[in-house]
Amino acid sequence: MTPTAVETPMQVFEHEPFLQVTWRDSQTSARGFVVIDQLVTGIATGGLRMRPGCTIGEVAELAREMTLKMGAYGIHVGGAKGGIDFDPTDPRAEEVRGRFLEGVRPLLERFWVTAGDLGTQQEQLDQAFARVGIGETSFHAAVVRSDDEAEVRSRIQQAFNTRTEGLLLSELVGGYGVAEAALAALEHRDIPAATASAVVQGFGAMGGSTALYLEHAGVKIVGITDAQGMILNTSRGLDVELLLSARSTGGVIDRSVLREDDVERPGDEWLDQDVDVLVPAAVGHTITEDNCDRIRGRFVVEAANVPTTPEAEQRLLERGVVVVPDFIANTGAAAGAWWVILGEVVSPAGACSRLSAQIRPLVRDLLDRADESGMSMRTEGILFSKENSQRLIDEYGGAVAFRDLFPALEPEQQLTLDEEPEAGAGTVADVAETVVHPPSGGLPEAADLTESPLETGRQPAAAFPAYYPGEADESASGQP
């Protein structure tokens, strides 16, 4: 059908946030914000960022995105976000973060589960929680609702401290999901991964793992950008593992490792590359009305939050360029964390297997809907998430919970740390059957729009060749 219009999340998913809080620091000029967009089961989730110029509007937009993410993946939790307008490199940053946590403590005790985000590392956040006496983890509001808090803390510590290919769960599962979304989109258009090419803008945790897992699947990564510009190799592609080994904690690549035919180009030239997939994995509002006409790729798969403006997405839609929206593609880190918290998976391998099993049919189904309606994939995804969020509220409750956050599992479904596959057992297909799927966590049930993706006869993710090794490093004990 002829593409029509891109509607923004605010148009399609219009509602007032449940709660907005503004905090003012008593000792600096810092201001902080919390927006709880929606409560499900009496709880909401979203990271805490710290950056100069952060605004309540930015935080509200990101909180809305978290609601969409949870709805799309059928997780019975609402969306929230926190932000602090302060420089994270300032020597006073840790003290500011601590005072902010104290200021919004009532929310953190029972309602808001937060995590690391831009300018805030997870380890910093957990340490700040401990210093101000809230708990041992920023997931505190969820942990205290469990009947066995010690078991949940142990599960979180093991899952989040296990390394796979040198990456922690928080570093790998987000990019793994973006790669899976891109591969599903390519497959939907009958483009084999082995013939596809991609450019990744940004080489931090999300961009680095996205590039790695796309490369593992056979996609040629021809360009990667960081703060110093773009590294390009259109003939044989880049050696992603080599570049990861030379990456700083800030995502900057040491150019001394470049091969003879790797070339350096200005950073903004990533938009001009003739590739199948463009992955914006850096900051928001990167693709705008002013530069979107430079894009030659077939797909824009959003690893960053809100990297494409509505005006740019409309122009891309009219040209037949598909934007796989952020709340579908980059939800892996948030979903993986919640599956661990709820005990539905207990390892990076389990999280990736579960994510692949959901994201591939979800992407294909939303693309089918977009093809049929002529609307953008974002609009179809928002409608899907909205309906699914309402189903979760009806089933679990909103501000007041009707059911417990931790669903009761049948004895044969219960998964303990001792039951996790041993190292070496480890592909996605190997571990797929060990992942628990309680009734709340399967693919969303907004099935009256189209038939359920699991009932279309398409192969499950485990039927595809597994390129994720799923093994912990031999040196990693899995203990904090």
Beta strands, then each sheet from edge to edge (+ up, - down):
strand 1: 19-24
strand 2: 31-36
strand 3: 44-45
strand 4: 48-50
strand 5: 78-85
strand 6: 112-113
strand 7: 163-164
strand 8: 167-168
strand 9: 197-201
strand 10: 220-226
strand 11: 229-232
strand 12: 263-265
strand 13: 277-280
strand 14: 299-301
strand 15: 322-324
sheet 1: 1+ 2- 5+ 3+ 6+
sheet 2: 1+ 2- 5+ 4+
sheet 3: 7+ 8-
sheet 4: 12+ 11- 10+ 9+ 13+ 14+ 15+
end
